[in-house]
Every structure is written in structure tokens, then in C-alpha cells.
């Protein structure tokens, strides 16, 4: 699961502002699964939602290994 959350984060970072639908289609996940992953990223301050259903990364520094 952690790998999936990391992949979602990297997808958002690479594409700028993306929709929940685009994430679900890209990874072949249900909207509920996407929302759970997004909640983890929001809780950790890595993404924010400037508009409902749209997501972008925050300025928080992240070390990706």
C-alpha cells in the first residue's frame, strides 16, 4: 500500500493539479481507494485541494528513495 501512495504522490507532483478521476483512471483504482490514499497524503501535509476534486502537491520537502 505504501508503494501505491508514493506512486499517487509522484503522479500528482509530475502532472501538477490533477483530478481524483484522473488518479483513479491512471492507477485502475476505485474512487474510494483513491480517496483513502489522498487522505494519507493530506494528513502528512504532502498535498492539498485548491478546488474540490482537484489535488496538487504542497511545498513540503520530501525525500524519495
N, CA and C atoms as an extended XYZ file, in Angstrom:
195
Properties=species:S:1:pos:R:3:atomname:S:1:resname:S:1:resid:I:1 pbc="F F F"
N         0.818       -1.191        0.000 N   UNK     1
C         0.000        0.000        0.000 CA  UNK     1
C         0.862        1.255        0.000 C   UNK     1
N         1.947        1.259        0.750 N   UNK     2
C         2.804        2.432        0.808 CA  UNK     2
C         3.372        2.774       -0.567 C   UNK     2
N         3.681        1.761       -1.352 N   UNK     3
C         4.183        1.981       -2.704 CA  UNK     3
C         3.122        2.664       -3.550 C   UNK     3
N         1.866        2.273       -3.383 N   UNK     4
C         0.766        2.870       -4.141 CA  UNK     4
C         0.593        4.341       -3.775 C   UNK     4
N         0.646        4.650       -2.483 N   UNK     5
C         0.509        6.035       -2.029 CA  UNK     5
C         1.658        6.874       -2.587 C   UNK     5
N         2.854        6.324       -2.564 N   UNK     6
C         4.020        7.017       -3.120 CA  UNK     6
C         3.818        7.271       -4.611 C   UNK     6
N         3.299        6.284       -5.328 N   UNK     7
C         3.050        6.434       -6.762 CA  UNK     7
C         2.015        7.524       -7.036 C   UNK     7
N         0.985        7.579       -6.211 N   UNK     8
C        -0.040        8.618       -6.364 CA  UNK     8
C         0.588        9.987       -6.139 C   UNK     8
N         1.403       10.121       -5.095 N   UNK     9
C         2.072       11.386       -4.816 CA  UNK     9
C         2.943       11.809       -5.998 C   UNK     9
N         3.736       10.894       -6.517 N   UNK    10
C         4.620       11.214       -7.641 CA  UNK    10
C         3.828       11.588       -8.887 C   UNK    10
N         2.697       10.947       -9.103 N   UNK    11
C         1.832       11.272      -10.243 CA  UNK    11
C         1.322       12.707      -10.126 C   UNK    11
N         0.878       13.076       -8.939 N   UNK    12
C         0.383       14.442       -8.726 CA  UNK    12
C         1.526       15.437       -8.912 C   UNK    12
N         2.677       15.131       -8.347 N   UNK    13
C         3.821       16.035       -8.455 CA  UNK    13
C         4.247       16.226       -9.910 C   UNK    13
N         4.208       15.168      -10.672 N   UNK    14
C         4.631       15.221      -12.075 CA  UNK    14
C         3.641       15.981      -12.956 C   UNK    14
N         2.348       15.844      -12.668 N   UNK    15
C         1.317       16.414      -13.538 CA  UNK    15
C         0.743       17.736      -13.044 C   UNK    15
N         1.183       18.221      -11.910 N   UNK    16
C         0.630       19.475      -11.379 CA  UNK    16
C        -0.697       19.216      -10.698 C   UNK    16
N        -1.706       19.987      -11.019 N   UNK    17
C        -3.031       19.800      -10.425 CA  UNK    17
C        -3.782       18.723      -11.205 C   UNK    17
N        -4.222       17.689      -10.497 N   UNK    18
C        -4.937       16.583      -11.144 CA  UNK    18
C        -6.236       16.299      -10.407 C   UNK    18
N        -7.156       15.667      -11.104 N   UNK    19
C        -8.446       15.332      -10.508 CA  UNK    19
C        -8.402       13.939       -9.882 C   UNK    19
N        -9.321       13.722       -8.973 N   UNK    20
C        -9.464       12.399       -8.357 CA  UNK    20
C        -9.748       11.367       -9.440 C   UNK    20
N       -10.558       11.732      -10.409 N   UNK    21
C       -10.914       10.825      -11.510 CA  UNK    21
C        -9.672       10.424      -12.310 C   UNK    21
N        -8.798       11.398      -12.600 N   UNK    22
C        -7.579       11.107      -13.369 CA  UNK    22
C        -6.691       10.126      -12.619 C   UNK    22
N        -6.605       10.279      -11.312 N   UNK    23
C        -5.800        9.358      -10.497 CA  UNK    23
C        -6.406        7.961      -10.544 C   UNK    23
N        -7.708        7.876      -10.382 N   UNK    24
C        -8.391        6.574      -10.415 CA  UNK    24
C        -8.177        5.875      -11.749 C   UNK    24
N        -8.274        6.627      -12.837 N   UNK    25
C        -8.085        6.042      -14.166 CA  UNK    25
C        -6.638        5.627      -14.395 C   UNK    25
N        -5.708        6.453      -13.962 N   UNK    26
C        -4.284        6.156      -14.152 CA  UNK    26
C        -3.871        4.865      -13.451 C   UNK    26
N        -4.370        4.656      -12.230 N   UNK    27
C        -3.946        3.513      -11.429 CA  UNK    27
C        -4.958        2.368      -11.402 C   UNK    27
N        -6.095        2.539      -12.065 N   UNK    28
C        -7.100        1.476      -12.110 CA  UNK    28
C        -7.694        1.176      -10.743 C   UNK    28
N        -7.908        2.244       -9.953 N   UNK    29
C        -8.452        2.091       -8.602 CA  UNK    29
C        -9.863        2.660       -8.545 C   UNK    29
N       -10.596        2.247       -7.525 N   UNK    30
C       -11.906        2.843       -7.289 CA  UNK    30
C       -11.710        4.235       -6.694 C   UNK    30
N       -12.747        5.054       -6.800 N   UNK    31
C       -12.665        6.407       -6.239 CA  UNK    31
C       -12.477        6.352       -4.722 C   UNK    31
N       -13.039        5.367       -4.071 N   UNK    32
C       -12.905        5.233       -2.615 CA  UNK    32
C       -11.460        4.921       -2.224 C   UNK    32
N       -10.816        4.042       -2.971 N   UNK    33
C        -9.417        3.720       -2.704 CA  UNK    33
C        -8.532        4.943       -2.929 C   UNK    33
N        -8.792        5.673       -4.007 N   UNK    34
C        -8.045        6.904       -4.274 CA  UNK    34
C        -8.221        7.871       -3.115 C   UNK    34
N        -9.450        8.016       -2.631 N   UNK    35
C        -9.711        8.960       -1.549 CA  UNK    35
C        -8.957        8.575       -0.276 C   UNK    35
N        -8.878        7.295        0.022 N   UNK    36
C        -8.115        6.842        1.192 CA  UNK    36
C        -6.642        7.216        1.051 C   UNK    36
N        -6.080        6.989       -0.135 N   UNK    37
C        -4.680        7.337       -0.369 CA  UNK    37
C        -4.467        8.848       -0.279 C   UNK    37
N        -5.384        9.618       -0.837 N   UNK    38
C        -5.285       11.077       -0.774 CA  UNK    38
C        -5.377       11.568        0.659 C   UNK    38
N        -6.218       10.928        1.459 N   UNK    39
C        -6.343       11.304        2.870 CA  UNK    39
C        -5.019       11.111        3.611 C   UNK    39
N        -4.296       10.058        3.297 N   UNK    40
C        -2.982        9.816        3.906 CA  UNK    40
C        -2.020       10.948        3.525 C   UNK    40
N        -2.027       11.326        2.262 N   UNK    41
C        -1.132       12.381        1.787 CA  UNK    41
C        -1.501       13.742        2.386 C   UNK    41
N        -2.793       14.016        2.506 N   UNK    42
C        -3.250       15.273        3.122 CA  UNK    42
C        -2.846       15.299        4.591 C   UNK    42
N        -3.075       14.197        5.287 N   UNK    43
C        -2.737       14.112        6.717 CA  UNK    43
C        -1.254       14.412        6.963 C   UNK    43
N        -0.412       14.007        6.023 N   UNK    44
C         1.032       14.219        6.154 CA  UNK    44
C         1.493       15.540        5.540 C   UNK    44
N         0.546       16.350        5.090 N   UNK    45
C         0.877       17.673        4.562 CA  UNK    45
C         1.567       17.673        3.213 C   UNK    45
N         1.396       16.602        2.428 N   UNK    46
C         2.091       16.493        1.152 CA  UNK    46
C         1.280       17.005       -0.027 C   UNK    46
N        -0.043       17.006        0.097 N   UNK    47
C        -0.901       17.521       -0.967 CA  UNK    47
C        -2.000       18.384       -0.364 C   UNK    47
N        -2.615       19.178       -1.225 N   UNK    48
C        -3.763       19.978       -0.806 CA  UNK    48
C        -4.761       20.008       -1.960 C   UNK    48
N        -5.955       20.457       -1.650 N   UNK    49
C        -7.010       20.523       -2.649 CA  UNK    49
C        -7.447       21.974       -2.825 C   UNK    49
N        -6.886       22.659       -3.862 N   UNK    50
C        -7.262       24.049       -4.083 CA  UNK    50
C        -8.712       24.199       -4.543 C   UNK    50
N        -9.225       23.169       -5.215 N   UNK    51
C       -10.622       23.109       -5.653 CA  UNK    51
C       -11.136       21.704       -5.373 C   UNK    51
N       -12.393       21.594       -5.064 N   UNK    52
C       -12.970       20.280       -4.781 CA  UNK    52
C       -12.685       19.297       -5.921 C   UNK    52
N       -12.113       18.168       -5.558 N   UNK    53
C       -11.819       17.122       -6.538 CA  UNK    53
C       -10.532       17.324       -7.312 C   UNK    53
N        -9.795       18.378       -7.027 N   UNK    54
C        -8.506       18.648       -7.675 CA  UNK    54
C        -7.421       18.623       -6.613 C   UNK    54
N        -6.251       18.130       -6.966 N   UNK    55
C        -5.174       17.949       -5.995 CA  UNK    55
C        -3.869       18.469       -6.542 C   UNK    55
N        -3.038       19.039       -5.660 N   UNK    56
C        -1.694       19.478       -6.025 CA  UNK    56
C        -0.784       19.249       -4.831 C   UNK    56
N         0.507       19.180       -5.108 N   UNK    57
C         1.469       18.970       -4.032 CA  UNK    57
C         1.697       20.280       -3.277 C   UNK    57
N         2.134       20.149       -2.050 N   UNK    58
C         2.470       21.313       -1.235 CA  UNK    58
C         3.967       21.583       -1.370 C   UNK    58
N         4.427       22.616       -0.704 N   UNK    59
C         5.854       22.971       -0.762 CA  UNK    59
C         6.686       22.162        0.233 C   UNK    59
N         6.054       21.259        0.983 N   UNK    60
C         6.775       20.460        1.971 CA  UNK    60
C         7.845       19.610        1.279 C   UNK    60
N         9.046       19.648        1.820 N   UNK    61
C        10.161       18.872        1.267 CA  UNK    61
C         9.947       17.386        1.516 C   UNK    61
N        10.227       16.598        0.480 N   UNK    62
C        10.046       15.146        0.569 CA  UNK    62
C        11.294       14.478        0.024 C   UNK    62
N        11.838       13.538        0.789 N   UNK    63
C        12.970       12.737        0.320 CA  UNK    63
C        12.405       11.423       -0.187 C   UNK    63
N        12.582       11.177       -1.473 N   UNK    64
C        12.027        9.964       -2.075 CA  UNK    64
C        13.168        9.010       -2.389 C   UNK    64
N        13.025        7.804       -1.856 N   UNK    65
C        14.067        6.805       -2.094 CA  UNK    65
C        13.502        5.618       -2.825 C   UNK    65
